[in-house]
Amino acid sequence: MSDLFNPTPEHLALRQTLRRFAETEVEAQAAAHDRDEAFNLPLFRKLGELGVLGLTVPETWGGSGMDAAAVAVVHEELSAVDPGFTLAYLAHALLFANNLAVNGNDAQRAKYLPDACSGARVGGMCMSEPGAGTDVLGMRTTAVRRGDSYVLNGTKIWITNGAVSDTELGDVFLVYARVEGAPRSKLSMFIVEKGTKGFSLGQKIKDKLGMRASSTAELVFEDCEVPVENRVGEEGDATLHMMRNLEVERMGLAAMSLGIARRCIEEMNRYASERKSFGQPLRDFGQIQRHIAESYAEYMAGRAYTYWAASQLELLRPGHRLDSDGVKLYCATMAKNVADRAIQVLGGYGYVGEYRVERLWRDAKLLEIGGGTLEAHQKNMTRELRGTDKLP
Ligand SMILES: Cc1cc2nc3c(=O)[nH]c(=O)nc-3n(C[C@H](O)[C@H](O)[C@H](O)COP(=O)(O)OP(=O)(O)OC[C@H]3O[C@@H](n4cnc5c(N)ncnc54)[C@H](O)[C@@H]3O)c2cc1C
């Protein structure tokens, strides 16, 4: 492999397209949408025109049929400019579209994926609950079979794209629930659309620390009746669906961390040349050199690990837990630390919005929580490594 980060000409072209789009269209709106806590739906739909809303969805269903390395490329490029907007993209492209493409049947794919790939409908995934986050199998949402329907009851929280505005629900969701009587380890998954009776927006969650350009919502299911054909896979299959999808999600979140880190290094590197103190550019001072050099080395280490792990990840096969957890564990904290150093190098200017790095620092913190907390990754990885005496 000659270029780990752009393994084929298609990956390179994808990176160039996304970088151009991010710089010309995403950058200009990022600060305002962060300040206003607003999701930019028209801009999101333009990602459909670029063919990346269904990045990993097979072409038959309107997608681009690309792989995990492409997932890393797109998330890295968008996140270097606007991580909040990128999180909304991730929830749609990976948590909804990829999840359904991998785990759904052809009738479900034909019905929902073309609109997801074009951006006509915004999707999301409902796993977390007020009482169950890391302990996801402790979820309380139930599904009771009644004739040709299931009746869902429960509340989901922190759902990205759960709302598209302060008052309006997102369009379509994959919802995890436990069918009445099923054991703890056997979850099921259902497609639930806006407009379904008993399905409502509890609240759009306001005042987040970061990722404010994505909408986060509480969603309520109250005697919500969904037809049997909306069950994805068989009853009890969804625990595997969830684990498989979380692997690619973590790859996307690790790549988002890389985008944040890269941008922060660029900003502090530039500033250290321009800003003088005691008659010298900041970059001449050893303590500033340490901030820049260590950030670069850590970023490159995380980047190499992420793209290597992406090269190993097959979207249709689970079993990449160790390294999908590993890249997110390493890169999330790396990005937060790099953003912190960037603020330090910029001094007071780093502390205000105009210089971007404070927003990236706030956004970076979410990556230590969403898609699995650091502690969850540590737990999973240590379990995966049990009995491994020698590493490859
Ligand atoms: C902005 C945002 C967007 C999100 N988007 C989505 C989404 O689209 N869909 C969705 O389903 N969810 C989403 N989430 C939810 C996210 O995945 C959860 O917040 C996360 O899994 C943690 O769950 P929790 O918040 O309930 O924390 P908890 O699980 O309550 O954890 C609290 C603390 O305890 C620690 N802890 C818990 N159990 C253990 C243990 N066994 N050992 C050691 N430490 C432990 C955790 O690591 C953490 O530090 C989002 C969250 C945020 C903030």
The ligand as a Gaussian input file, in Angstrom:
#p B3LYP/6-31G(d) Opt

LIG

0 1
 C      -24.039000      14.883000      21.902000
 C      -24.393000      13.438000      22.080000
 C      -24.873000      12.718000      20.984000
 C      -25.275000      11.383000      21.160000
 N      -25.858000      10.723000      20.091000
 C      -26.447000       9.501000      20.317000
 C      -27.241000       8.876000      19.298000
 O      -27.385000       9.389000      18.188000
 N      -27.857000       7.700000      19.604000
 C      -27.721000       7.097000      20.825000
 O      -28.306000       6.039000      21.033000
 N      -26.958000       7.659000      21.807000
 C      -26.328000       8.851000      21.578000
 N      -25.567000       9.440000      22.578000
 C      -25.444000       8.768000      23.872000
 C      -24.039000       8.266000      24.193000
 O      -23.741000       7.138000      23.425000
 C      -24.018000       7.999000      25.705000
 O      -24.015000       9.273000      26.354000
 C      -22.831000       7.180000      26.136000
 O      -22.936000       5.870000      25.661000
 C      -22.678000       7.161000      27.680000
 O      -23.864000       6.809000      28.315000
 P      -24.435000       7.705000      29.534000
 O      -24.407000       9.118000      29.062000
 O      -25.721000       7.124000      29.939000
 O      -23.357000       7.560000      30.661000
 P      -23.257000       6.344000      31.723000
 O      -23.304000       5.061000      31.027000
 O      -24.215000       6.586000      32.818000
 O      -21.795000       6.577000      32.276000
 C      -21.451000       7.604000      33.217000
 C      -19.978000       7.395000      33.583000
 O      -19.813000       6.128000      34.205000
 C      -18.873000       5.359000      33.503000
 N      -19.235000       3.947000      33.558000
 C      -20.433000       3.369000      33.291000
 N      -20.354000       2.052000      33.407000
 C      -19.076000       1.764000      33.746000
 C      -18.349000       0.566000      33.989000
 N      -18.904000      -0.655000      33.895000
 N      -17.039000       0.656000      34.314000
 C      -16.445000       1.870000      34.405000
 N      -17.072000       3.029000      34.188000
 C      -18.362000       2.985000      33.842000
 C      -18.907000       5.895000      32.081000
 O      -17.735000       5.575000      31.363000
 C      -19.055000       7.376000      32.349000
 O      -17.816000       7.932000      32.681000
 C      -25.111000      10.760000      22.402000
 C      -24.585000      11.476000      23.494000
 C      -24.247000      12.796000      23.343000
 C      -23.742000      13.555000      24.546000

